[in-house]
Amino acid sequence: MTQWPELAEALADAVRTPAAALDGKICCLEPDGRTNFTNLLFQRGVAALLCVRLLRTNGDDVTALPPIERKRRLRRILPTRAAGRLRSLDHLAARGCDLFRMACERDLQGIVAKWARGTYRTDGWATSWLKIKIRTTPRCAIGRSCSRHAKPRVRDAVRSNVPI
């Protein structure tokens, strides 16, 4: 995190363990808490780290543990609402459809769904999570023309004037 030395320092101060490997997203946050990756890209804001999972702690690999247990261990070493720039994201055990509707209403990128008993995979063959994106902008021009590189479902929807 040499590109964000203040964020690295805040993380070192907040983590309550001698050694840990965290997985998360660096972004800028809007006043309402929404992420803003454009501001990060153009260095127009204060960087924040949204921690989503714990991978190692004090030399112990915890990737084979279920997400709920990894999240519990992450909360032990990093508070859920640590000093503004660091966030340990919590989970919602049910009501995924309600969460997706709320994400659409707030114009967010999407949501992530995980198997409660899944493990963290790095082999590229399988995953225990699914990123469900919200498409708020069309991939094609309005009308009956579409790029030949667009996905077939998108091309068919544009040609038949069906919403994507």
N, C-alpha and C positions, 0 to 999 in steps of 0.2 A: 504494500500500500504506500509505496514511496511517492506516488502522485498526490496522495492525500495525507500528509504527515500529521495534521491536526486530528484527523479521524483515527489514525493509527494510535496516536497518543491517548485519545479518549477511550479507545478500545482496551488498551493496555491498563488504563486506570480502572475501568469498569469490571473487567473479567476477574472473577474471584477464584482463580486457580493458576498455578504456575505455568501450565502449558495446555493449549487447546487449539484444535483446528475446527473452524466454523465455516459454514457455507451460507452465503447470503448474497444480497444484491446491494450495490452501491448506487445511490440515486440522490436527487435533491427532493425535498419535501415541500409541498405547498402549505400555507398556513392551516388548511383544513386537514392536513395529514396525507393527502394524496401524493403519489409519487410523480416526479417530473424528470424524465430521463433526458429531455431536450436541454434543460438547464444544466444538467451534469455535462452533457456533450460539449456545450459551449462555455462551460465554467462560469455560469451566471448565478450560482447559488452556493449554499453551504451543503457539502456532501454529508450524507447520512448512510448508515449501514443497517439494512434490514436483515437480521439473522434468521434463517429459516431452519437450520439444522446443525446439530453437533456431530462431528465426524470422529474426533479423537479428543481425549482428555487425559492429561498426565501420562501419555504413552499408550493408553488403552484405546483400541479400535472399537468404536461403538456402532459401526455401520450395520452390523448384523442384528441389532436390536430393533424392535418395532418403532415406528415414528413417535408414538405416544411416550414411550420410555426415553427416547432421545430428546424429545421436547422437555420432559420432566427434568432431565439432567442439564439441559441447556438453561432452564429457568434457575437452577441452583447456582450456576456460575455467572449468569447474566440476567439481571432483572428484566421483567417484561417491558417496563417503560424506563429504561436506563436513560440517563442524562441527554435527552433530546436528540442527539445525533446517532444514538444506538437504540435499536428496537429489536426485541426478541418477539417475533410474531407468534401469536397464539393460534389455536386451531378451533374449528367449529365441528363438532362431532356429528351433526345432522343438519337438516334444512338446507341442503346444497342448492336447491332450486330457488329458495328465498335469497340466498347469498348471491346467486348469479343475477337475479332480478335487480337487487340492490347495486351490484357492480355495474350493470347496464345503466341504471338511473344516474349513477355518479360518473358515468363516462370513463370507467377504468379500463385497463388493458384486458382483464380477464380474471379467472380464478384458477386455483390448482386443487385438484382432487387427489387424495392419496388413500391407498389401502391401509386400514388401521393396523394390520399385521405385516405389512410389507417391509422389506429391508432396503437399505440403500445400495443400489447396484451401480457398478462402474464398468462392467464388462461390455456394455453397449448392446447386449442381446435382449434384455428385458428391463422393465421399469415398474415401479410400484406407484407411479403417479401419472397424472394426466393434466396438461395445461389446457384449459378451456378458454380460448381467446374470444374477445368480443370484437366483432367487425363493425366499426362505426363509419368507415369510409369505403366507398366502392372501389373495387380493384380495376374496374373498366370504365370507359367513358359512357355517359348516359346515351341511350339510343340503341341501335341494333348492331353496332360494331364493337368488336372486342379484340384484344391482342391475341394472336395465335399462341402466345406463351402462357395465357391464363389457364387455370385448371379447367377440365371439361365441364364440371358442374357449374362453374362461373360462366363459361361461354354459353352453355345451354340456358342458364337463367337469364342472361342478357338478351339472347335471341328471342326468348319467349316472353320477355318483359315480366318475369317472375322475380320477386324480391329474393335476394341471396340470404 
